[in-house]
Amino acid sequence: MMTHYLVLTSAVGIDEETPDQVAETVNAEPNRLGDCAVEFAVPSDVDIPRIAGVDVNLVPAGNRRKKLLIADMDSTMINVECIDELADFAGVKARVSDITERAMRGELDFDGALRERVALLAGLPDSALQACYDERIRLNPGARTLVQTMNKFGAFTALVSGGFTYFTGKVAAEAGFRLNQANTLLHENGKLTGKVADPILGQQAKLDTLNRLTAEQGITLADAIAVGDGANDRAMVEAAGLGVAYHAKPVLAEAADVVLNHSDLTALLALQGIAERDYA
């Protein structure tokens, strides 16, 4: 019985030969969803092939199209860690980046690590935030298409970040998210104070938001797809019906249902069986 879909995705595209080769291995016909995605209807015990430069993931056929997208921002929906880039403006990037990396690997308590990093930004002019956004921050490939397509099909889209509201507001507007939440940097006399407003929004807050949104939307956790890259995304990725580790740290990859290392963010649409011709 064909209860699952084997989904192949790659940002550089899937060539013509690969689907035919996989078809022989899994004894199923390929269905090309676009240049960068191919799916096969298969049983749950299928042998999953390994293909260089291609992400190969197995997803259940049931309840495949999700009604909620909940996404991390830094290094997931955008290309950088905002706090590291702000630290560059403050001349402390090496120190802050080291703490960020350790926190995202799950080696440090997130709340304490955030306070430590923000303290190093004390005295940075408010104008540095806009400069940072303009000069450093870009949506990752496929981000806007992912969000806009989920919106098109009636899903609720939420950007949840352990970063800062200054950036989530702008990124959410650019990508099309309907809701965004993050931490608030405190200011005084046109400069950062080196403090962040309480309570700090970290891993638990992301999970709480997932639970709250499913209740508000009248759906279940099984109806949600969650995506992130670091340790503070683990709880929401584990709880969602489809949890995606996107170019992620090992601590998240080992907990996720799906691991994407070679794809752009439109792969989240392919995982749901949405073809490229139906993208927003």
Secondary structure, DSSP 8 states (H G I E B T S, - for coil): ---EEEEEE-TT---SHHHHHHHHHHT---EEEETTEEEEEE-TT------TT-EEEEEESTT-S-SEEEE--TTTTBSS-HHHHHHHHHT-HHHHHHHHHHHHTT-S-HHHHHHHHHHTTTT-BTHHHHHHHHHH--B-TTHHHHHHHHHHTT-EEEEEEEEEHHHHHHHHHHHT-SEEEEE-EEEETTEEEEEE-SS---HHHHHHHHHHHHHHHT--GGGEEEEESSGGGHHHHHHSSEEEEES--HHHHTT-SEEESS--TTHHHHHTT--GGG--
